[in-house]
């Protein structure tokens, strides 16, 4: 049996029947539940927070390019993992008229040119009139942790796996692939992963498509400064599970390096004019299967917390030291995803760097369908609830078109409830 079978509702029904001693209900009963599951969609979608615009207004601005960076979560990934999401997003945004062959950049560290930092795949999409451009950056950082997880490969061998029940063996292999990443991230690999993220952001600042390397190992140096047209570009981040922690930590690290010249970062080459370009930007971060509360446990606080008014209000004494004008965080979580969490209302003030000027919108959404397994209780596949966000039409529509605006998609108006939370 393949791991993908764990996503199938019929599998869960059969497993539940077997565990309850009711396997004699047979094939017909299971098929009846499966048919009901496939025809009825009563999944919850509840949005609580400020309205947000999504990507569409950024595209409609026409002054610059819209640049989206995807950061994956736990588990080994290969370049191209976000292809299905990109296809769905581009269709939702009507950016399918023209596409340029992607470029694969093997990221390189300047401090250690032999150190591998993963891969950045860049795809350029345009509309029919060629007056709108969407550049999609897919960061694959799992190469950094893959070698360390090799320590557990013995447990996947036949010597040990044959002793397990078939389903338990699949779950153990899944655990061996995904479980170590948050632990590894707390160690020395964290710095490498954050360097990988910084390299991706640096490449996002480049504006000439022909100047981006097509392939091979390359490093991006902030000493070249931000491209002149970068001030018109829009920045969007889409992250999944651990990728959300990486995104927040990566941006916070950049803030710290900008503020502390003694750290001798190439970011110090960004002069006052270039810094103001960043400070005038409204950045959107869409977190799928958000894990920020859990991954905050046992961690140190950012350098600056509890001072949002000082940094983000125009009359604040430290307004000139903010990172962005505003950071909109939209956190998606399925209540049946055992690895995701909403963001509490006071989390940002206590645990997010004040210089990000962030606000949070929570989206409680059923990714996996919930169904009744013959009196045993309601069941939803926790694996599908964790990995299915990027494939869900409602998630894609919310990222593309937002909510609480005049371009909200009809699907969202019909399927999602919105409660506006004011300050």
Steps between C-alpha positions, in 0.01 A plus 500: 500500500635841408518797736261690273228250590490653847331807346207297370178516707416140416827394660408680821154343503643152453759563770233624741277201427788262556600660828145488631449136410234592244684393185205275414303807393680437174572674178152638439487701822845648447411599145183669624704717738750576226220607263351727767842649572559581134161665443458709815739784571421650837856596582546804720671820385506775760709816464564718804707815472555801281402494133789425269547565130677188378731506199260634236525877581878473486476363146248763398733779611702455178790708631716207603519125518329277753753265658387196700741285704390148602673343802425133567466327835627174648607202293727456202389700195620517143498809276158521340306406814283813468403447135137408572456800730654732241270365230192556716616845610583615146157388375328680786693817413454452124876499444518205265547670163879494495763315698877511484707185553591484866849553633661277761755673722702285739550736789850568627637647821765769467653405834545141383473449125493122545197516728174398332202722580232331293332603178300799376274443201371819337206509256372810319132524400329772298150587390393526135581872479844449658434789738479281812776276628501240775840364601473185708799393712496146638758450777608142570708499819460134607836412342654658809336257743491191277851383586437531873182293473709222345567395859149348503519320166584171674150505648346502151691191390348156474698393804267705719196589288391143426410453866238775484142481386465643149317819596724558802805462276372771268431730793846436647672582172292818474603588856868434425481736203313787664548479877873581518482828304372724785762345730779550246383859446572575867864404447781621276298449181274789594757757390546325166125484437464870581789578266314305233192714563707821486648390168149446362393849610814647348420340164147642530654847493642441151289645223646388167386150403788449258752574774373220721722194459324217318666227705814422700622611843481872569489740791306824520678791663309785665803723437361542151214687665131475426403542136357841413166349398476296820313781672204431270505122551265322738627235741288202603606195703316167509625252758403159634544368857869541598539727198298766684748499788783524246333794326444697820848418631655582164340844479578569867863403440518748214360773727764422759784507248384834361498648849836362615797593279739307726357176356667591168217386278480586131163648595693796640557612142134603481513875539232724649318543168487123439396439860206735451390289206450207738343720766228615262397148399189313609602134518253210512584164659260208451575220747358158415472257793631773726724377783637822649364447855639145528836592345533795739526263797841519665629766259653835577294812438581733209723797580207745496153406627206688651586826321276501195376853558854633531607350167183492291308818585612795288540703817697223673855586613647200313291520186811534281633166627209283391556222245177527300210742499267209576522121511168323455513145637218267393516172695311196366434209738278194478370400846558137397861570407672393819808704408340840433380782726323832481698807609370641832409868499793598722758279329627769265565749778682244715687286249534680165761768442330839533694634202293279265188707577288188470129431527343154504194345338410142598322262264344191655440270204419132453742373237416134559134396493340396827266200501333267746645150530194308620475625854872477572516875466570758233823447310721718282828388350771690694755448223276656237416775750872581519618474140193597296494880539673592174255282302183647653308738272387716792856544627622596153210743453568667836869541417419636155201722576488549876180571692304808602560685175321563170692225317438214746439180306136371490625165631621672817179699538302177481725270702669718763374700797688818579508676836694825494716555808589862567787624717 
